[in-house]
């Protein structure tokens, strides 16, 4: 039973890493493009929104990982 919770927690930590990659990389490259004057300045707002969503999701997955909860569940099995 405890081994399952460890695996569920590891899956949640993995989901947090994937969330950071999916949301963080496009946001970072958008900021870099705006600084290089390739993208318009309003793109920073979209990058900020994507970054904020990514941070919220990553923190939620990290909280689940510390509690041993799978990413798709609300409670431990």
C-alpha positions as CSV (number, residue, x, y, z in Angstrom):
1,X,0.0,0.0,0.0
2,X,2.8,2.5,0.9
3,X,4.7,1.6,-2.3
4,X,1.6,2.6,-4.3
5,X,1.6,6.0,-2.6
6,X,5.3,6.5,-3.4
7,X,4.6,5.7,-7.0
8,X,1.6,8.1,-7.1
9,X,3.8,10.8,-5.5
10,X,6.5,10.3,-8.1
11,X,3.9,10.5,-10.8
12,X,2.7,13.8,-9.4
13,X,6.3,15.1,-9.3
14,X,6.7,14.0,-12.9
15,X,3.5,15.9,-13.8
16,X,4.9,19.0,-12.1
17,X,8.1,18.8,-14.2
18,X,6.1,18.2,-17.4
19,X,3.9,21.2,-16.6
20,X,7.0,23.4,-16.1
21,X,8.3,22.4,-19.4
22,X,5.0,22.8,-21.3
23,X,4.2,26.2,-19.8
24,X,7.7,27.6,-18.9
25,X,9.5,27.1,-22.2
26,X,7.0,28.9,-24.4
27,X,6.7,31.7,-21.9
28,X,10.4,32.1,-21.7
29,X,10.9,32.1,-25.5
30,X,8.1,34.7,-25.8
31,X,9.9,37.0,-23.4
32,X,13.1,36.5,-25.3
33,X,11.4,37.3,-28.6
34,X,9.9,40.5,-27.1
35,X,13.2,41.6,-25.8
36,X,14.8,40.9,-29.3
37,X,11.9,43.0,-30.8
38,X,10.7,40.0,-32.9
39,X,7.3,39.8,-31.1
40,X,5.0,42.7,-30.1
41,X,5.1,43.9,-26.6
42,X,1.6,42.7,-25.9
43,X,2.9,39.1,-26.2
44,X,4.4,39.6,-22.7
45,X,0.9,39.5,-21.3
46,X,0.2,36.2,-22.9
47,X,3.5,34.8,-21.7
48,X,2.8,36.1,-18.1
49,X,-0.6,34.4,-18.2
50,X,0.9,31.1,-19.4
51,X,3.6,31.4,-16.8
52,X,1.1,32.0,-14.0
53,X,-1.0,29.1,-15.0
54,X,2.1,26.9,-15.1
55,X,3.2,28.0,-11.7
56,X,-0.3,27.3,-10.2
57,X,-0.5,23.8,-11.8
58,X,3.1,22.9,-10.8
59,X,2.5,23.9,-7.2
60,X,-0.7,21.8,-7.2
61,X,1.2,18.8,-8.5
62,X,4.0,19.3,-6.0
63,X,1.5,19.4,-3.2
64,X,0.0,16.2,-4.4
65,X,3.4,14.6,-4.8
66,X,4.3,15.4,-1.2
67,X,1.0,13.9,0.0
68,X,1.4,10.8,-2.2
69,X,-1.6,11.4,-4.3
70,X,-1.7,10.5,-8.0
71,X,-2.0,13.5,-10.4
72,X,-5.5,12.5,-11.6
73,X,-6.9,11.8,-8.1
74,X,-8.0,14.0,-5.3
75,X,-7.3,11.6,-2.4
76,X,-4.9,8.8,-1.7
77,X,-5.9,5.3,-2.8
